[in-house]
């Protein structure tokens, strides 16, 4: 590849990341309904056709933001699990990290789990960063447990339910610790 081609490729990658970062910042400040290609084009100081040369529309931008979010979440879950390697405590640490992530980054969490995207969960097409998140839950259970992926899926599902229900005020935040204690004690010992 020529130096000019390499430079154009670097500039394209930079623009791509700038669009993703701007979409995320705008969503965190004003919500996803405020993220439009027109507003993003203004923010990144490129035309809408340039935006469309990177993304097929808002759903593709949301998916790109979500992929970045999964990479961040995987790193946080891994750090929590590795800091507390004892089985039951590792699961609690991973659960705490997950809920903290969702609470601190609500718009990012929406992109990852609520808004429509073409990202595939639990399939051969699952992106590596999404699979890495799930693997952190799986790693909290004994490798000899043949049901550990199933139990990890149930834990993740429960955490998502807790996140959405407490975020919308449908369940009281005051019982969060008790919910987590119950979840962890019941599922950490699942054979």
N, C-alpha and C positions, 0 to 999 in steps of 0.2 A: 504494500500500500504506500502510496506517495505521501510525503509530508503534508501536502495540501489536503489530501483525502483524510489523513489522520486528524488534522486540525478540524475539518468540517465534522467529522464523527464525534470529536470531543465537544464541539460547540452544540451539536444536536443532543448529545447526552446531557449536557449542562442545561439546555432549554427544557428537556424532558423532566429533569429533576426539579427545575424551577417551577414548572407548571404544577407538579405534584405537591411541592412544598406550599405554593400559593393557594392551591385548592384546600389543602389541610388547614392552613392558617385562617382562611376565609370561613371555612366550615366551623372551626373552633370558636371564631369570634361572632359569627352571625347565623350559624346553622347551615345545613346542606341545601336548604331551599335557596339560599343566597348565592350558591355556587352555580354560576352559569358560564357558558363559554364566552359570552360577551364580557362579563365582569373579569373573568380570568385573563382574557386577552388584554384588557386594560391594565390589569395588575402586573402582568409580565412584560407589557409593552411590546406585544407582537400582535399581528392580525389574527382574526378568527381562522382563516385558512391555514396559518402556521400551526395553530392549536390542533386543527383537524389533521394536519400531517403527522401529528404525534398520537392523537387519540381519536377514536370514532365517535366521541360524544361524552356526555357526562358519566354514563355508566362505566365507560372504559377508564375515565379519570378516577372514579370512585374505586374501581378494582385495583388500580395502581397504588392509590393511597392505602387501600386495605393490605396489599402485599407488603408495603413498607411497614405497616402496623404489625403484621404477623411476624416479621423479622424482629421488630422491637420486643414484642410480647414473648417470643421464643427466648430471646436473650434474658429477659427479666425472669421468666419461669425457670430457666436453666440456672441462673444465679441463685435464685431462692432455693431450688432443690439441692444444689451442690453445697450451699452454705449450711444445710441441715440434712445430712445424709440418712439419718435414722428414719425408717419407713413411715411411721405415723406422723412424725414431725415434718418430714419432707413433704408429705401430702398437704399438711396444714400450711406450710410455708408457700407452696405452689398456689394453693387456693387463695391465700392472702394476697399474693403478688398479682394474681389474675383480677381479683376484685379491686385492688388498688389501681391497677392499670385502667380498668373500665371506668372507675370513678374519676380518675385524673384526666382521662382523655375521652370524654363522651362522644365527640364527633368522630374521632378515629374509630372508636368501638362500634359506632353505628355503621361506618363504612365496612368494617370487617364482618359484622354479624347481622345487621338489620336491613340495610339498603340492598336492593337487587344488584347482583354482579354475576358474571359468568364463571366465577371461581368455583371449582368443584371440591367438595368435601368428601372424604372417605371413598376415594376412587383412584384409579391409576393416574388420573390427570391432576391429582391434588398437588398444588405448588409445594416446593420443598419447605418454604418458611412456615406454611400452614401445618404441614406434617410435623415439622420440628416442634411446634407448640403442643400438638397432641402427644408426641413422643415424650415430652417432659412429664405429662400426666401418667403415661404408661410406666415410665421409669420409677415412679413412686411405689409401684407394686412389685412384689416378689416375682422374679423371672420364671419361677416354677409355677406360678398361677396361670393356668391356661385361659382364664377369663379376664386377665388383666386389661386387655384392650376394651372389653365390654364395660368393665368397671370404670375405666378411665373415661369412656364415653358418657357414662351415667354421671360421673362427677362433673365433667365439663358441661353437660346439659343442665345439671342442677345449678351450677355457678351462673350460667347464662340466664336461667330463670330468676335467680336471686338478683342478678344485675338489672334485668329489665323491670322486674316487679318493684324492687326498691327504688330504682331510678325514676319510676313513674308514680311513686308514693303509694302503691297498692299494698305493700307490706311495710311494716315499720322498720326503719333503719336501726332502731334501738335493740332489736333482737339479732342483729347480724352475727355477733360472736357466738351466740347460742346456736344459731342455724349452722354455722361452720363447724362448731364442736360436734353437733349431732351428725352432720354429713361425714366428717372425717372419722369419727369413732365407729360409725356404722359400716362405712365402706373400706376403711383401712384394713380391716380384718377379714374381708370377704374372701372366701376360699376360691 
